[in-house]
Amino acid sequence: MGHAGMAATVVRYLRSAGQPESANANSNTSPAVDAHPRPELRAVGEDERAPIDPAEFRSVMGNFASGVTIITAPAADGEGSPAGFACQSFASLSLDPPLVTFMVARTSTTWPRIARAGVFCVNILGAEQGLLCRAFAVSGADKFAGVVHSPAPVTGSPQLDDVPAWIDCRIHAVHTGGDHLIVVGRVEAMGAAGEDGPLLFHKGKFGRLSE
């Protein structure tokens, strides 16, 4: 699918999202979003690449400390279990309207499931939840085994127990960013459950705030 096709898909989704009367008023489901086929799109040609070594890129970017989240979505039609993955590339984007964003690799096998659901919940992890983060960073495993969760109030996405904060969203737009996708979500509900400090990620290791 080319840029024009992807743009048309986003426009169709935004039009449908702006017409709530076309959906079942008692349903928490959202229209599926085009997950974008993974391979063919390239941001630049081989002869246009800057002389940046990927290992150096990772090393330098690792100096930026971030929080850690788990992005979850309910099981779409025909899928037996919810979807989820660990994500550090999350940020608030807009206050009016309330928007957040996260980035996901185009090679992700979890993203197409979230796209089919059309909704997601951002679970912000606390300082003691490093093991939970690692469980959701493993590809192909049953990530929800033994994990207690409940439906988020608007979208029904899994809201994980004992997280310091959560943000319930519908997918608002999807943009291409090289080998990643930039997903924008419109916030439908949110809450903070406690005063635990955040789980931090820095240079490949977990950490926490000190006094």
C-alpha positions in Angstrom: 0.0 0.0 0.0 1.4 3.4 -1.0 1.3 6.7 0.9 -2.0 7.7 -0.9 -3.7 4.4 0.1 -2.6 4.8 3.7 -3.8 8.4 3.8 -7.2 7.4 2.3 -7.5 4.7 5.0 -6.9 7.2 7.8 -9.4 9.6 6.3 -12.1 6.9 6.1 -11.4 6.0 9.7 -11.6 9.6 10.9 -14.9 10.1 9.1 -16.4 7.0 10.6 -15.1 8.0 14.1 -16.8 11.4 13.7 -20.2 9.8 13.2 -21.2 8.0 16.4 -24.8 7.5 15.2 -23.5 4.9 12.8 -22.3 2.7 15.6 -24.2 0.8 18.2 -24.6 3.2 21.2 -24.3 0.3 23.6 -21.1 -1.1 22.1 -17.5 -0.3 23.2 -16.1 -1.6 19.9 -14.3 0.8 17.4 -13.7 0.4 13.7 -10.7 -1.6 12.8 -7.7 0.4 11.7 -5.4 -0.5 8.8 -2.4 -2.1 10.4 -0.2 -1.2 7.3 1.5 -4.2 5.7 5.0 -4.5 7.2 7.8 -4.8 4.6 7.9 -2.7 1.4 7.8 0.9 2.6 11.2 2.5 3.2 11.8 6.0 4.6 14.9 6.6 2.5 16.7 4.9 -0.3 20.0 3.0 0.3 21.9 5.8 -1.4 20.3 8.4 0.8 21.2 7.0 4.2 23.2 9.1 6.7 26.4 7.5 7.9 25.0 6.5 11.2 25.8 3.1 12.6 22.7 1.4 14.1 24.7 0.2 17.2 25.9 3.8 17.8 22.3 5.1 17.3 21.0 2.7 20.0 23.9 3.5 22.3 23.4 7.3 22.1 19.6 7.1 22.3 19.9 4.9 25.4 21.1 7.9 27.4 17.5 9.2 27.3 15.6 7.8 30.3 12.0 7.1 29.9 9.0 5.6 31.7 7.6 2.2 30.7 4.1 1.2 29.7 2.2 -1.8 28.6 -0.2 -1.2 25.7 -3.2 -3.5 25.8 -6.2 -4.1 23.6 -9.2 -6.5 23.9 -9.5 -9.6 21.7 -10.9 -8.7 18.3 -13.5 -10.9 16.7 -12.2 -14.4 16.3 -9.3 -13.9 18.6 -9.3 -15.8 21.9 -7.1 -13.6 24.0 -6.3 -9.9 24.4 -3.2 -8.3 22.9 -0.4 -6.4 24.7 3.2 -5.4 24.5 5.8 -3.4 26.6 6.4 0.1 25.2 8.7 2.9 26.3 8.0 5.2 23.4 4.9 6.7 24.9 4.1 10.4 25.4 1.2 12.9 25.8 0.6 14.8 22.6 -2.3 17.2 23.0 -4.5 18.7 25.7 -7.4 19.8 23.5 -8.4 17.4 22.2 -6.8 15.0 24.7 -4.4 12.9 22.6 -1.5 10.5 23.5 0.9 8.7 21.2 3.1 5.6 21.1 5.4 4.1 18.6 5.5 0.5 17.5 7.8 -1.4 15.1 6.3 -2.2 11.7 7.5 -5.8 12.3 5.4 -6.1 15.5 3.0 -9.1 15.5 0.9 -7.5 18.3 0.2 -4.2 16.5 -2.1 -5.7 13.8 -4.3 -7.2 16.7 -4.5 -3.7 18.3 -5.4 -2.2 15.0 -8.2 -4.7 14.5 -9.6 -3.8 17.9 -9.4 -0.1 17.2 -8.8 0.7 20.9 -6.1 0.4 23.5 -5.2 1.1 27.1 -1.9 2.5 28.3 -0.9 0.9 31.6 1.9 3.0 33.2 4.2 0.8 35.2 5.4 1.3 38.7 8.9 0.9 40.1 8.2 -2.7 41.3 6.8 -3.9 38.0 10.0 -4.8 36.0 9.1 -8.5 35.8 5.6 -7.6 34.5 7.3 -5.5 31.8 9.7 -8.3 30.8 6.7 -10.7 30.5 5.1 -8.4 28.0 8.3 -7.9 26.1 8.5 -11.6 25.1 7.2 -12.4 21.6 5.0 -15.4 21.2 4.3 -16.1 24.9 1.0 -16.1 26.7 1.6 -12.6 28.1 -1.6 -12.5 30.1 -1.0 -15.8 32.0 -1.5 -15.1 35.7 -1.9 -11.3 35.1 -5.0 -9.9 36.8 -6.8 -7.3 34.8 -10.3 -5.8 34.3 -12.0 -4.0 31.3 -11.2 -0.3 31.0 -14.4 1.6 31.4 -14.9 2.9 27.9 -13.1 0.6 25.4 -12.9 -2.6 27.4 -9.2 -2.9 26.9 -7.3 -4.8 29.6 -6.6 -2.5 32.6 -3.9 -4.2 34.6 -4.2 -4.4 38.3 -1.9 -2.4 40.6 -0.5 -0.1 37.9 0.0 3.5 39.1 -2.0 5.0 36.2 -4.0 4.0 33.1 -5.3 5.8 30.0 -8.2 4.3 28.0 -8.1 5.3 24.3 -9.5 4.9 20.8 -7.2 5.0 17.8 -7.3 8.4 16.3 -4.7 8.3 13.6 -1.7 6.2 12.4 1.4 7.8 10.7 4.4 6.2 9.2 7.8 6.9 10.8 10.5 4.9 9.0 10.6 1.4 10.3 8.0 2.3 13.0 4.4 3.5 13.1 3.3 6.5 15.1 -0.1 5.7 16.7 -2.2 8.5 18.1 -5.0 7.8 20.5 -7.9 9.9 21.7 -8.3 9.6 25.5 -11.7 8.4 26.6 -11.0 7.8 30.3 -8.1 7.7 32.6 -7.1 7.3 36.3 -4.3 7.2 38.8 -4.5 4.4 41.4 -1.6 5.1 43.8 1.5 7.0 44.7 4.1 4.5 43.6 7.0 5.9 41.7 7.4 5.1 38.0 9.5 2.3 36.5 12.3 3.9 34.5 14.3 2.5 31.6 17.9 3.8 31.0 20.7 2.2 29.0 19.0 -1.2 28.8 18.3 -1.4 32.5 15.3 -0.7 34.8 15.6 2.0 37.5 13.6 4.2 39.8 13.5 7.7 41.1 15.6 8.4 44.3 14.8 10.9 47.0 
